[in-house]
Amino acid sequence: MASSNQVVCVFLMCIVVAAPLITEAALTCGQIKSGLVPCLAYLQNGGFPTPGCCGGIKSLIRSATTTADRQNACNCLKTVAGQIKTIKPANAAKLPSLCSANIPYKISTSTNCASVK
């Protein structure tokens, strides 16, 4: 019985030590996509982005605090732009300025995400 208590104790210690590392993990593409779902109608049809879209863009910028986060976000956006054929590149290019958001790279399938700092 003492042996199983020791295992539980070690397991709990691992969780306590690893918890800060888990919360500091890089943004995932899934998180990025779900935050930008409100932008899809604008990206496909034009007009003006919704407040939810602009909020998602600004949240993404705030969350991408490291170079790795920004490069991951860039690669995710680049992949999505290539997968959803109905997205109009001109709308994607205008999105940051319409939302008063400073994205340090062009949202395009031709963006070199390795150069994003």
N, CA, C and O atoms as a printed pandas DataFrame, in Angstrom:
     atom_number atom_name residue_name chain_id  residue_number  x_coord  y_coord  z_coord
0              1         N          MET        A               1    0.819   -1.191    0.000
1              2        CA          MET        A               1    0.000    0.000    0.000
2              3         C          MET        A               1    0.860    1.250    0.000
3              4         O          MET        A               1    0.537    2.231   -0.670
4              5         N          ALA        A               2    1.954    1.219    0.750
5              6        CA          ALA        A               2    2.847    2.377    0.784
6              7         C          ALA        A               2    3.426    2.640   -0.598
7              8         O          ALA        A               2    3.660    3.789   -0.971
8              9         N          SER        A               3    3.654    1.579   -1.354
9             10        CA          SER        A               3    4.212    1.730   -2.690
10            11         C          SER        A               3    3.260    2.505   -3.604
11            12         O          SER        A               3    3.701    3.378   -4.351
12            13         N          SER        A               4    1.977    2.201   -3.556
13            14        CA          SER        A               4    1.029    2.920   -4.408
14            15         C          SER        A               4    0.880    4.369   -3.956
15            16         O          SER        A               4    0.661    5.251   -4.786
16            17         N          ASN        A               5    0.993    4.626   -2.666
17            18        CA          ASN        A               5    0.960    6.007   -2.176
18            19         C          ASN        A               5    2.159    6.789   -2.696
19            20         O          ASN        A               5    2.041    7.970   -3.022
20            21         N          GLN        A               6    3.311    6.130   -2.773
21            22        CA          GLN        A               6    4.507    6.793   -3.291
22            23         C          GLN        A               6    4.339    7.120   -4.774
23            24         O          GLN        A               6    4.745    8.189   -5.230
24            25         N          VAL        A               7    3.748    6.209   -5.510
25            26        CA          VAL        A               7    3.521    6.436   -6.933
26            27         C          VAL        A               7    2.576    7.621   -7.129
27            28         O          VAL        A               7    2.817    8.477   -7.979
28            29         N          VAL        A               8    1.509    7.667   -6.345
29            30        CA          VAL        A               8    0.562    8.778   -6.429
30            31         C          VAL        A               8    1.257   10.087   -6.089
31            32         O          VAL        A               8    1.037   11.101   -6.751
32            33         N          CYS        A               9    2.091   10.067   -5.061
33            34        CA          CYS        A               9    2.814   11.270   -4.649
34            35         C          CYS        A               9    3.746   11.755   -5.762
35            36         O          CYS        A               9    3.796   12.949   -6.056
36            37         N          VAL        A              10    4.472   10.842   -6.370
37            38        CA          VAL        A              10    5.378   11.203   -7.463
38            39         C          VAL        A              10    4.578   11.749   -8.645
39            40         O          VAL        A              10    4.980   12.732   -9.268
40            41         N          PHE        A              11    3.453   11.118   -8.951
41            42        CA          PHE        A              11    2.597   11.575  -10.042
42            43         C          PHE        A              11    2.103   13.000   -9.789
43            44         O          PHE        A              11    2.146   13.845  -10.684
44            45         N          LEU        A              12    1.637   13.261   -8.571
45            46        CA          LEU        A              12    1.160   14.602   -8.236
46            47         C          LEU        A              12    2.282   15.630   -8.318
47            48         O          LEU        A              12    2.057   16.758   -8.757
48            49         N          MET        A              13    3.475   15.257   -7.905
49            50        CA          MET        A              13    4.621   16.169   -7.994
50            51         C          MET        A              13    4.926   16.491   -9.460
51            52         O          MET        A              13    5.249   17.631   -9.794
52            53         N          CYS        A              14    4.824   15.495  -10.320
53            54        CA          CYS        A              14    5.063   15.725  -11.752
54            55         C          CYS        A              14    4.045   16.707  -12.319
55            56         O          CYS        A              14    4.392   17.571  -13.123
56            57         N          ILE        A              15    2.796   16.575  -11.902
57            58        CA          ILE        A              15    1.760   17.495  -12.373
58            59         C          ILE        A              15    2.060   18.910  -11.908
59            60         O          ILE        A              15    1.941   19.858  -12.684
60            61         N          VAL        A              16    2.449   19.058  -10.644
61            62        CA          VAL        A              16    2.751   20.386  -10.098
62            63         C          VAL        A              16    3.921   21.021  -10.838
63            64         O          VAL        A              16    3.895   22.216  -11.129
64            65         N          VAL        A              17    4.934   20.239  -11.140
65            66        CA          VAL        A              17    6.111   20.759  -11.838
66            67         C          VAL        A              17    5.786   21.066  -13.296
67            68         O          VAL        A              17    6.269   22.061  -13.835
68            69         N          ALA        A              18    4.981   20.234  -13.938
69            70        CA          ALA        A              18    4.701   20.404  -15.366
70            71         C          ALA        A              18    3.610   21.427  -15.649
71            72         O          ALA        A              18    3.554   21.946  -16.764
72            73         N          ALA        A              19    2.755   21.736  -14.706
73            74        CA          ALA        A              19    1.632   22.644  -14.950
74            75         C          ALA        A              19    2.056   23.987  -15.527
75            76         O          ALA        A              19    1.442   24.435  -16.495
76            77         N          PRO        A              20    3.079   24.659  -14.983
77            78        CA          PRO        A              20    3.472   25.930  -15.594
78            79         C          PRO        A              20    3.952   25.770  -17.034
79            80         O          PRO        A              20    3.760   26.671  -17.850
80            81         N          LEU        A              21    4.569   24.647  -17.352
81            82        CA          LEU        A              21    5.051   24.419  -18.712
82            83         C          LEU        A              21    3.884   24.238  -19.675
83            84         O          LEU        A              21    3.945   24.675  -20.824
84            85         N          ILE        A              22    2.839   23.601  -19.209
85            86        CA          ILE        A              22    1.678   23.365  -20.055
86            87         C          ILE        A              22    0.985   24.681  -20.375
87            88         O          ILE        A              22    0.576   24.899  -21.515
88            89         N          THR        A              23    0.844   25.565  -19.387
89            90        CA          THR        A              23    0.151   26.822  -19.623
90            91         C          THR        A              23    0.965   27.766  -20.497
91            92         O          THR        A              23    0.406   28.699  -21.073
92            93         N          GLU        A              24    2.266   27.547  -20.610
93            94        CA          GLU        A              24    3.105   28.413  -21.419
94            95         C          GLU        A              24    3.362   27.844  -22.816
95            96         O          GLU        A              24    4.213   28.346  -23.551
96            97         N          ALA        A              25    2.631   26.808  -23.168
97            98        CA          ALA        A              25    2.841   26.177  -24.468
98            99         C          ALA        A              25    2.494   27.143  -25.597
99           100         O          ALA        A              25    1.698   28.065  -25.426
100          101         N          ALA        A              26    3.105   26.911  -26.741
101          102        CA          ALA        A              26    2.883   27.761  -27.918
102          103         C          ALA        A              26    1.439   27.634  -28.396
103          104         O          ALA        A              26    0.754   26.653  -28.109
104          105         N          LEU        A              27    1.008   28.629  -29.116
105          106        CA          LEU        A              27   -0.321   28.599  -29.723
106          107         C          LEU        A              27   -0.427   27.430  -30.686
107          108         O          LEU        A              27    0.516   27.130  -31.418
108          109         N          THR        A              28   -1.557   26.784  -30.681
109          110        CA          THR        A              28   -1.777   25.716  -31.654
110          111         C          THR        A              28   -2.557   26.277  -32.844
111          112         O          THR        A              28   -3.221   27.308  -32.735
112          113         N          CYS        A              29   -2.468   25.604  -33.944
113          114        CA          CYS        A              29   -3.209   26.039  -35.132
114          115         C          CYS        A              29   -4.713   25.945  -34.871
115          116         O          CYS        A              29   -5.485   26.762  -35.373
116          117         N          GLY        A              30   -5.121   24.964  -34.096
117          118        CA          GLY        A              30   -6.535   24.844  -33.752
118          119         C          GLY        A              30   -7.044   26.064  -32.994
119          120         O          GLY        A              30   -8.142   26.552  -33.260
120          121         N          GLN        A              31   -6.240   26.557  -32.047
121          122        CA          GLN        A              31   -6.619   27.759  -31.299
122          123         C          GLN        A              31   -6.706   28.962  -32.237
123          124         O          GLN        A              31   -7.628   29.773  -32.147
124          125         N          ILE        A              32   -5.749   29.058  -33.120
125          126        CA          ILE        A              32   -5.706   30.184  -34.063
126          127         C          ILE        A              32   -6.934   30.148  -34.970
127          128         O          ILE        A              32   -7.601   31.164  -35.161
128          129         N          LYS        A              33   -7.229   28.967  -35.530
129          130        CA          LYS        A              33   -8.380   28.836  -36.427
130          131         C          LYS        A              33   -9.681   29.180  -35.711
131          132         O          LYS        A              33  -10.508   29.917  -36.247
132          133         N          SER        A              34   -9.866   28.651  -34.505
133          134        CA          SER        A              34  -11.134   28.902  -33.819
134          135         C          SER        A              34  -11.287   30.375  -33.458
135          136         O          SER        A              34  -12.405   30.889  -33.426
136          137         N          GLY        A              35  -10.178   31.061  -33.186
137          138        CA          GLY        A              35  -10.258   32.486  -32.891
138          139         C          GLY        A              35  -10.588   33.334  -34.103
139          140         O          GLY        A              35  -11.085   34.453  -33.975
140          141         N          LEU        A              36  -10.309   32.792  -35.288
141          142        CA          LEU        A              36  -10.519   33.572  -36.511
142          143         C          LEU        A              36  -11.729   33.124  -37.334
143          144         O          LEU        A              36  -11.954   33.638  -38.430
144          145         N          VAL        A              37  -12.499   32.183  -36.822
145          146        CA          VAL        A              37  -13.711   31.734  -37.523
146          147         C          VAL        A              37  -14.635   32.904  -37.859
147          148         O          VAL        A              37  -15.215   32.914  -38.945
148          149         N          PRO        A              38  -14.797   33.903  -36.962
149          150        CA          PRO        A              38  -15.677   35.023  -37.307
150          151         C          PRO        A              38  -15.213   35.826  -38.530
151          152         O          PRO        A              38  -15.982   36.627  -39.063
152          153         N          CYS        A              39  -13.986   35.628  -38.976
153          154        CA          CYS        A              39  -13.463   36.370  -40.132
154          155         C          CYS        A              39  -13.797   35.702  -41.463
155          156         O          CYS        A              39  -13.629   36.313  -42.519
156          157         N          LEU        A              40  -14.259   34.477  -41.427
157          158        CA          LEU        A              40  -14.428   33.710  -42.663
158          159         C          LEU        A              40  -15.379   34.388  -43.651
159          160         O          LEU        A              40  -15.085   34.442  -44.846
160          161         N          ALA        A              41  -16.502   34.898  -43.176
161          162        CA          ALA        A              41  -17.458   35.546  -44.093
162          163         C          ALA        A              41  -16.812   36.744  -44.784
163          164         O          ALA        A              41  -16.989   36.935  -45.987
164          165         N          TYR        A              42  -16.062   37.554  -44.028
165          166        CA          TYR        A              42  -15.382   38.700  -44.645
166          167         C          TYR        A              42  -14.342   38.219  -45.655
167          168         O          TYR        A              42  -14.263   38.751  -46.762
168          169         N          LEU        A              43  -13.547   37.220  -45.283
169          170        CA          LEU        A              43  -12.477   36.742  -46.163
170          171         C          LEU        A              43  -13.023   36.188  -47.475
171          172         O          LEU        A              43  -12.365   36.276  -48.512
172          173         N          GLN        A              44  -14.219   35.619  -47.431
173          174        CA          GLN        A              44  -14.816   35.046  -48.632
174          175         C          GLN        A              44  -15.627   36.058  -49.441
175          176         O          GLN        A              44  -15.645   36.009  -50.671
176          177         N          ASN        A              45  -16.299   36.977  -48.740
177          178        CA          ASN        A              45  -17.271   37.837  -49.418
178          179         C          ASN        A              45  -16.916   39.317  -49.443
179          180         O          ASN        A              45  -17.511   40.077  -50.207
180          181         N          GLY        A              46  -15.964   39.739  -48.627
181          182        CA          GLY        A              46  -15.625   41.156  -48.564
182          183         C          GLY        A              46  -16.563   41.915  -47.650
183          184         O          GLY        A              46  -17.149   41.343  -46.731
184          185         N          GLY        A              47  -16.701   43.206  -47.906
185          186        CA          GLY        A              47  -17.498   44.057  -47.031
186          187         C          GLY        A              47  -16.628   44.551  -45.889
187          188         O          GLY        A              47  -15.551   45.104  -46.110
188          189         N          PHE        A              48  -17.102   44.350  -44.671
189          190        CA          PHE        A              48  -16.331   44.760  -43.501
190          191         C          PHE        A              48  -16.267   43.615  -42.506
191          192         O          PHE        A              48  -17.251   42.895  -42.335
192          193         N          PRO        A              49  -15.122   43.433  -41.843
193          194        CA          PRO        A              49  -15.028   42.383  -40.823
194          195         C          PRO        A              49  -15.903   42.730  -39.620
195          196         O          PRO        A              49  -16.093   43.901  -39.291
196          197         N          THR        A              50  -16.428   41.702  -38.976
197          198        CA          THR        A              50  -17.269   41.893  -37.793
198          199         C          THR        A              50  -16.401   42.251  -36.588
199          200         O          THR        A              50  -15.192   42.020  -36.607
200          201         N          PRO        A              51  -17.007   42.814  -35.542
201          202        CA          PRO        A              51  -16.247   43.058  -34.312
202          203         C          PRO        A              51  -15.633   41.769  -33.751
203          204         O          PRO        A              51  -14.537   41.792  -33.191
204          205         N          GLY        A              52  -16.345   40.647  -33.904
205          206        CA          GLY        A              52  -15.805   39.366  -33.441
206          207         C          GLY        A              52  -14.556   38.965  -34.201
207          208         O          GLY        A              52  -13.620   38.411  -33.625
208          209         N          CYS        A              53  -14.542   39.244  -35.485
209          210        CA          CYS        A              53  -13.367   38.965  -36.313
210          211         C          CYS        A              53  -12.187   39.802  -35.842
211          212         O          CYS        A              53  -11.099   39.276  -35.607
212          213         N          CYS        A              54  -12.404   41.103  -35.707
213          214        CA          CYS        A              54  -11.309   41.988  -35.289
214          215         C          CYS        A              54  -10.836   41.648  -33.883
215          216         O          CYS        A              54   -9.644   41.733  -33.588
216          217         N          GLY        A              55  -11.768   41.262  -33.016
217          218        CA          GLY        A              55  -11.387   40.835  -31.671
218          219         C          GLY        A              55  -10.518   39.592  -31.713
219          220         O          GLY        A              55   -9.564   39.470  -30.945
220          221         N          GLY        A              56  -10.845   38.664  -32.613
221          222        CA          GLY        A              56  -10.044   37.449  -32.765
222          223         C          GLY        A              56   -8.641   37.748  -33.261
223          224         O          GLY        A              56   -7.671   37.153  -32.791
224          225         N          ILE        A              57   -8.530   38.676  -34.219
225          226        CA          ILE        A              57   -7.217   39.082  -34.747
226          227         C          ILE        A              57   -6.380   39.697  -33.630
227          228         O          ILE        A              57   -5.211   39.353  -33.459
228          229         N          LYS        A              58   -6.985   40.605  -32.875
229          230        CA          LYS        A              58   -6.248   41.288  -31.804
230          231         C          LYS        A              58   -5.870   40.325  -30.685
231          232         O          LYS        A              58   -4.801   40.458  -30.090
232          233         N          SER        A              59   -6.726   39.371  -30.396
233          234        CA          SER        A              59   -6.417   38.355  -29.392
234          235         C          SER        A              59   -5.244   37.489  -29.850
235          236         O          SER        A              59   -4.366   37.151  -29.057
236          237         N          LEU        A              60   -5.238   37.136  -31.130
237          238        CA          LEU        A              60   -4.129   36.363  -31.690
238          239         C          LEU        A              60   -2.817   37.124  -31.537
239          240         O          LEU        A              60   -1.804   36.547  -31.140
240          241         N          ILE        A              61   -2.834   38.399  -31.848
241          242        CA          ILE        A              61   -1.618   39.213  -31.744
242          243         C          ILE        A              61   -1.137   39.264  -30.295
243          244         O          ILE        A              61    0.058   39.133  -30.030
244          245         N          ARG        A              62   -2.072   39.454  -29.353
245          246        CA          ARG        A              62   -1.697   39.494  -27.930
246          247         C          ARG        A              62   -1.151   38.157  -27.453
247          248         O          ARG        A              62   -0.256   38.118  -26.610
248          249         N          SER        A              63   -1.682   37.061  -27.985
249          250        CA          SER        A              63   -1.276   35.726  -27.546
250          251         C          SER        A              63    0.048   35.277  -28.147
251          252         O          SER        A              63    0.749   34.458  -27.552
252          253         N          ALA        A              64    0.393   35.793  -29.299
253          254        CA          ALA        A              64    1.627   35.392  -29.989
254          255         C          ALA        A              64    2.787   36.231  -29.451
255          256         O          ALA        A              64    3.207   37.204  -30.076
256          257         N          THR        A              65    3.291   35.839  -28.289
257          258        CA          THR        A              65    4.290   36.653  -27.596
258          259         C          THR        A              65    5.727   36.299  -27.944
259          260         O          THR        A              65    6.638   37.082  -27.673
260          261         N          THR        A              66    5.943   35.142  -28.533
261          262        CA          THR        A              66    7.310   34.730  -28.863
262          263         C          THR        A              66    7.460   34.603  -30.377
263          264         O          THR        A              66    6.473   34.551  -31.110
264          265         N          THR        A              67    8.699   34.555  -30.826
265          266        CA          THR        A              67    8.962   34.339  -32.255
266          267         C          THR        A              67    8.334   33.028  -32.711
267          268         O          THR        A              67    7.745   32.962  -33.789
268          269         N          ALA        A              68    8.458   31.981  -31.890
269          270        CA          ALA        A              68    7.880   30.680  -32.249
270          271         C          ALA        A              68    6.364   30.781  -32.396
271          272         O          ALA        A              68    5.792   30.201  -33.319
272          273         N          ASP        A              69    5.706   31.515  -31.490
273          274        CA          ASP        A              69    4.256   31.709  -31.593
274          275         C          ASP        A              69    3.891   32.431  -32.884
275          276         O          ASP        A              69    2.960   32.033  -33.585
276          277         N          ARG        A              70    4.627   33.494  -33.192
277          278        CA          ARG        A              70    4.322   34.281  -34.396
278          279         C          ARG        A              70    4.564   33.459  -35.662
279          280         O          ARG        A              70    3.785   33.544  -36.611
280          281         N          GLN        A              71    5.631   32.669  -35.685
281          282        CA          GLN        A              71    5.898   31.819  -36.848
282          283         C          GLN        A              71    4.842   30.727  -36.972
283          284         O          GLN        A              71    4.416   30.396  -38.078
284          285         N          ASN        A              72    4.422   30.169  -35.844
285          286        CA          ASN        A              72    3.374   29.152  -35.852
286          287         C          ASN        A              72    2.065   29.745  -36.367
287          288         O          ASN        A              72    1.373   29.128  -37.176
288          289         N          ALA        A              73    1.728   30.950  -35.892
289          290        CA          ALA        A              73    0.514   31.621  -36.362
290          291         C          ALA        A              73    0.603   31.889  -37.861
291          292         O          ALA        A              73   -0.365   31.673  -38.592
292          293         N          CYS        A              74    1.745   32.352  -38.313
293          294        CA          CYS        A              74    1.955   32.623  -39.736
294          295         C          CYS        A              74    1.761   31.352  -40.558
295          296         O          CYS        A              74    1.050   31.364  -41.564
296          297         N          ASN        A              75    2.386   30.264  -40.136
297          298        CA          ASN        A              75    2.261   28.997  -40.867
298          299         C          ASN        A              75    0.821   28.500  -40.876
299          300         O          ASN        A              75    0.343   27.978  -41.884
300          301         N          CYS        A              76    0.137   28.665  -39.758
301          302        CA          CYS        A              76   -1.261   28.247  -39.679
302          303         C          CYS        A              76   -2.114   29.064  -40.648
303          304         O          CYS        A              76   -2.898   28.505  -41.414
304          305         N          LEU        A              77   -1.958   30.390  -40.612
305          306        CA          LEU        A              77   -2.733   31.253  -41.507
306          307         C          LEU        A              77   -2.426   30.950  -42.971
307          308         O          LEU        A              77   -3.318   30.956  -43.820
308          309         N          LYS        A              78   -1.166   30.688  -43.248
309          310        CA          LYS        A              78   -0.740   30.365  -44.615
310          311         C          LYS        A              78   -1.393   29.057  -45.077
311          312         O          LYS        A              78   -1.866   28.958  -46.210
312          313         N          THR        A              79   -1.413   28.069  -44.202
313          314        CA          THR        A              79   -2.024   26.781  -44.524
314          315         C          THR        A              79   -3.520   26.929  -44.762
315          316         O          THR        A              79   -4.059   26.410  -45.740
316          317         N          VAL        A              80   -4.187   27.644  -43.854
317          318        CA          VAL        A              80   -5.633   27.842  -43.989
318          319         C          VAL        A              80   -5.956   28.595  -45.274
319          320         O          VAL        A              80   -6.910   28.258  -45.975
320          321         N          ALA        A              81   -5.160   29.613  -45.580
321          322        CA          ALA        A              81   -5.380   30.387  -46.808
322          323         C          ALA        A              81   -5.275   29.491  -48.041
323          324         O          ALA        A              81   -5.972   29.716  -49.031
324          325         N          GLY        A              82   -4.415   28.485  -47.988
325          326        CA          GLY        A              82   -4.272   27.559  -49.109
326          327         C          GLY        A              82   -5.357   26.496  -49.159
327          328         O          GLY        A              82   -5.690   25.993  -50.232
328          329         N          GLN        A              83   -5.914   26.151  -47.991
329          330        CA          GLN        A              83   -6.918   25.086  -47.928
330          331         C          GLN        A              83   -8.316   25.564  -48.297
331          332         O          GLN        A              83   -9.074   24.838  -48.940
332          333         N          ILE        A              84   -8.656   26.773  -47.895
333          334        CA          ILE        A              84  -10.004   27.285  -48.159
334          335         C          ILE        A              84   -9.939   28.121  -49.436
335          336         O          ILE        A              84   -9.588   29.300  -49.412
336          337         N          LYS        A              85  -10.278   27.490  -50.525
337          338        CA          LYS        A              85  -10.102   28.097  -51.854
338          339         C          LYS        A              85  -10.996   29.312  -52.086
339          340         O          LYS        A              85  -10.739   30.100  -52.996
340          341         N          THR        A              86  -12.040   29.473  -51.277
341          342        CA          THR        A              86  -12.956   30.596  -51.484
342          343         C          THR        A              86  -12.493   31.880  -50.790
343          344         O          THR        A              86  -13.136   32.921  -50.921
344          345         N          ILE        A              87  -11.381   31.809  -50.053
345          346        CA          ILE        A              87  -10.835   33.019  -49.428
346          347         C          ILE        A              87  -10.218   33.884  -50.520
347          348         O          ILE        A              87   -9.430   33.404  -51.335
348          349         N          LYS        A              88  -10.579   35.148  -50.528
349          350        CA          LYS        A              88  -10.040   36.087  -51.517
350          351         C          LYS        A              88   -8.777   36.731  -50.946
351          352         O          LYS        A              88   -8.838   37.396  -49.912
352          353         N          PRO        A              89   -7.627   36.539  -51.612
353          354        CA          PRO        A              89   -6.360   37.080  -51.108
354          355         C          PRO        A              89   -6.399   38.584  -50.826
355          356         O          PRO        A              89   -5.778   39.047  -49.869
356          357         N          ALA        A              90   -7.112   39.340  -51.638
357          358        CA          ALA        A              90   -7.188   40.795  -51.419
358          359         C          ALA        A              90   -7.886   41.109  -50.099
359          360         O          ALA        A              90   -7.505   42.050  -49.404
360          361         N          ASN        A              91   -8.902   40.328  -49.753
361          362        CA          ASN        A              91   -9.593   40.540  -48.477
362          363         C          ASN        A              91   -8.672   40.198  -47.312
363          364         O          ASN        A              91   -8.651   40.909  -46.307
364          365         N          ALA        A              92   -7.912   39.117  -47.442
365          366        CA          ALA        A              92   -6.968   38.738  -46.383
366          367         C          ALA        A              92   -5.916   39.824  -46.191
367          368         O          ALA        A              92   -5.535   40.131  -45.061
368          369         N          ALA        A              93   -5.450   40.400  -47.287
369          370        CA          ALA        A              93   -4.418   41.441  -47.205
370          371         C          ALA        A              93   -4.933   42.696  -46.509
371          372         O          ALA        A              93   -4.174   43.374  -45.816
372          373         N          LYS        A              94   -6.221   43.014  -46.687
373          374        CA          LYS        A              94   -6.796   44.227  -46.090
374          375         C          LYS        A              94   -7.241   44.035  -44.644
375          376         O          LYS        A              94   -7.444   45.012  -43.924
376          377         N          LEU        A              95   -7.394   42.790  -44.218
377          378        CA          LEU        A              95   -7.965   42.510  -42.903
378          379         C          LEU        A              95   -7.243   43.199  -41.743
379          380         O          LEU        A              95   -7.905   43.833  -40.921
380          381         N          PRO        A              96   -5.916   43.103  -41.643
381          382        CA          PRO        A              96   -5.258   43.760  -40.496
382          383         C          PRO        A              96   -5.543   45.259  -40.410
383          384         O          PRO        A              96   -5.817   45.769  -39.323
384          385         N          SER        A              97   -5.482   45.967  -41.527
385          386        CA          SER        A              97   -5.710   47.416  -41.463
386          387         C          SER        A              97   -7.170   47.736  -41.149
387          388         O          SER        A              97   -7.442   48.700  -40.434
388          389         N          LEU        A              98   -8.111   46.952  -41.665
389          390        CA          LEU        A              98   -9.524   47.185  -41.356
390          391         C          LEU        A              98   -9.826   46.959  -39.876
391          392         O          LEU        A              98  -10.754   47.551  -39.325
392          393         N          CYS        A              99   -9.037   46.099  -39.243
393          394        CA          CYS        A              99   -9.223   45.814  -37.813
394          395         C          CYS        A              99   -8.290   46.651  -36.938
395          396         O          CYS        A              99   -8.246   46.462  -35.722
396          397         N          SER        A             100   -7.547   47.570  -37.547
397          398        CA          SER        A             100   -6.547   48.370  -36.808
398          399         C          SER        A             100   -5.618   47.463  -36.010
399          400         O          SER        A             100   -5.332   47.715  -34.839
400          401         N          ALA        A             101   -5.159   46.414  -36.660
401          402        CA          ALA        A             101   -4.281   45.425  -36.032
402          403         C          ALA        A             101   -2.968   45.364  -36.798
403          404         O          ALA        A             101   -2.954   45.376  -38.028
404          405         N          ASN        A             102   -1.884   45.300  -36.074
405          406        CA          ASN        A             102   -0.567   45.254  -36.696
406          407         C          ASN        A             102   -0.062   43.817  -36.734
407          408         O          ASN        A             102    0.488   43.317  -35.752
408          409         N          ILE        A             103   -0.250   43.164  -37.860
409          410        CA          ILE        A             103    0.302   41.823  -38.061
410          411         C          ILE        A             103    1.599   42.018  -38.835
411          412         O          ILE        A             103    1.591   42.603  -39.918
412          413         N          PRO        A             104    2.717   41.529  -38.288
413          414        CA          PRO        A             104    4.024   41.839  -38.883
414          415         C          PRO        A             104    4.375   41.041  -40.140
415          416         O          PRO        A             104    5.552   40.917  -40.479
416          417         N          TYR        A             105    3.385   40.507  -40.824
417          418        CA          TYR        A             105    3.625   39.782  -42.069
418          419         C          TYR        A             105    2.335   39.796  -42.880
419          420         O          TYR        A             105    1.248   40.027  -42.350
420          421         N          LYS        A             106    2.480   39.546  -44.169
421          422        CA          LYS        A             106    1.336   39.493  -45.078
422          423         C          LYS        A             106    0.640   38.143  -44.922
423          424         O          LYS        A             106    1.298   37.104  -44.883
424          425         N          ILE        A             107   -0.682   38.159  -44.834
425          426        CA          ILE        A             107   -1.438   36.906  -44.781
426          427         C          ILE        A             107   -1.584   36.420  -46.217
427          428         O          ILE        A             107   -2.436   36.899  -46.966
428          429         N          SER        A             108   -0.743   35.466  -46.586
429          430        CA          SER        A             108   -0.700   34.998  -47.965
430          431         C          SER        A             108   -0.083   33.609  -48.010
431          432         O          SER        A             108    0.672   33.228  -47.116
432          433         N          THR        A             109   -0.406   32.859  -49.047
433          434        CA          THR        A             109    0.205   31.540  -49.220
434          435         C          THR        A             109    1.672   31.650  -49.611
435          436         O          THR        A             109    2.393   30.653  -49.569
436          437         N          SER        A             110    2.127   32.837  -49.990
437          438        CA          SER        A             110    3.531   33.006  -50.394
438          439         C          SER        A             110    4.412   33.589  -49.285
439          440         O          SER        A             110    5.602   33.818  -49.507
440          441         N          THR        A             111    3.857   33.831  -48.110
441          442        CA          THR        A             111    4.630   34.416  -47.013
442          443         C          THR        A             111    5.712   33.454  -46.541
443          444         O          THR        A             111    5.455   32.262  -46.376
444          445         N          ASN        A             112    6.924   33.968  -46.322
445          446        CA          ASN        A             112    8.016   33.175  -45.760
446          447         C          ASN        A             112    7.943   33.295  -44.240
447          448         O          ASN        A             112    8.480   34.239  -43.661
448          449         N          CYS        A             113    7.284   32.345  -43.604
449          450        CA          CYS        A             113    7.057   32.420  -42.158
450          451         C          CYS        A             113    8.342   32.276  -41.351
451          452         O          CYS        A             113    8.392   32.707  -40.199
452          453         N          ALA        A             114    9.375   31.682  -41.925
453          454        CA          ALA        A             114   10.654   31.556  -41.210
454          455         C          ALA        A             114   11.290   32.918  -40.973
455          456         O          ALA        A             114   12.122   33.064  -40.078
456          457         N          SER        A             115   10.910   33.912  -41.759
457          458        CA          SER        A             115   11.493   35.248  -41.595
458          459         C          SER        A             115   10.739   36.092  -40.565
459          460         O          SER        A             115   11.182   37.188  -40.223
460          461         N          VAL        A             116    9.606   35.593  -40.070
461          462        CA          VAL        A             116    8.820   36.328  -39.072
462          463         C          VAL        A             116    9.557   36.285  -37.742
463          464         O          VAL        A             116    9.975   35.223  -37.283
464          465         N          LYS        A             117    9.709   37.445  -37.135
465          466        CA          LYS        A             117   10.417   37.526  -35.837
466          467         C          LYS        A             117    9.490   37.814  -34.712
467          468         O          LYS        A             117    9.924   37.913  -33.565
